[in-house]
């Protein structure tokens, strides 16, 4: 049985095979949780406890402006355009990425797969199917209290 494969054919097949070994695995992992930058929200919320945030402190100054956010104990707190505050679990219910507040659209968005949540935590757009936990926020002077 004669072998009609020449050196050029062999090199092309090796290159094609090598390319497949690189491309195919990345296609299978492209929808996994993005390990990208995460602002380390710290330990998760402790049910029944409270988080207090003093708006007069420099580390909380972002919350003095509409659209400003802060993550504390896996809770994202955002100052909404109407001056009120929303506090939601900051971990997307789809794949566990950290959501962010989009002040222009007045919603919370997951950067990994595009899930969108209302300021109440309900799902506006998937792939997430479960709402983010929402926490009541009260304000007394410069102190915000989030009830977990």
N, C-alpha and C positions, 0 to 999 in steps of 0.2 A: 504494500500500500504506500504510494509515494506521498510525501509531505510537501504540499505546494505553498506552505506558508513561508514567506521570505522575511528577512529581518525587519523591514518596514512594517509589515502586517503585525509582527510580534510586538514591536514598540507601540503601535497604535492601540492594540488590545490591552497591553499593560497600562498605558495611560488612561484608557477608558475605564478599566477596572478600578484603578486607583481613584479616579474622580468619583466613581459610584460609591466607593467606600467612605469618601468624605461627605458627599452630598446626601446620601440616603439617611444616615443616622441623624444628621442635623434636621432633616424634614420631620423625623419622628419626635424630636425633642423640642421643636419650635413652639409648642403650645404648653410647655411646662412652666411652672411658677418662675417668674423672673427674679433672679437673686440680686438684682440691681440695687442702687442706693436706697437704703431704708433709714429713716431718721431715728431709729432705735426708740420706739415708743415706751420702752421700759416694761415692767411687769404688768400683766393684765389686770383689769378692774376686779376689785373685790366686792361681790354683790352685798348690798346692804350698807356699804360704807359711802363716804362722801369725798369728793375732790374739791378743794377750795383753791381758787386762783385769785391772787391780788393783782388787779389791773394797774395799780400804781407802781409795780415793780418793773424794772427795765426788761427783764427776761420775758415778761408777758405783754410787752408793748404792742405786739402785732395785733392783739385782740382789741385794741382801741380804735382800729380802723376797719371799715367795711371790707370784707374779703380776707381779713387776717385770720390765721389759724395757729393752733398749738396742739401738739399731741402729748397727752399725759396718761400714763397707765393704759395704753392701747385705746384711748378715747381721743377722737379728734374733735376739738372745739373750734367753731367758726363763728365769726361775727358776720351776720347776714346783712344784706343791703338795707333792710328796714330797721336795723339797729338792735334786733334781738339776737340771741345766740342759739346755735344748734350744737348738740353733743351726741356723737354716734360712735359706735365701735369702729375703730380705724382699719380693721382687718376685713378685706373683701371676703364675702361668703362663698365666692366661686373657687379661688385658688390660693387665698391667703395673702395677697399683696396688700400694701398699704394704700388706702384711698386718699385722695386729695380733694379740696374744695375748689370748685370753679365758680368764682363770684359772678362772672359774666352770664353764665347759664343758671346760676343759683342752684347748683346740685353738686353731688360728690361723685367723683369719677375714679375708676380703677385704671391705672396706666398699663396694666399687663394685658388685659383682654377686652377692655372697653365697657365693662359694666358701668351703669349710671344709676345713682340712687338719689331720691328726693331728700330734702332737708329733714324729712320725718324718718328717713331710713328705708322707705319702701323702694322696691326695684322699679326703675323707669325703663331700663334697657338691659338685657342679659349680655352675656351668658349666665350671670348670677341669677338664681331662682329664689333665693331667700333674702329677706330684708336685713339691713344692718340694725343692730340693737340701738335704740334711741334712749337717751337719758334726759330726765328733766333738768333744766337749768334755771336757777333763780339768781337775781342780782340784788345786793344790798350795798349801796354806795359803790365802792371800788372792788367789792368782793363778789366773785362768781362762786356759786355752789352747785356742783353737779351731783345728783343723787344716783348712786349705782344700784 
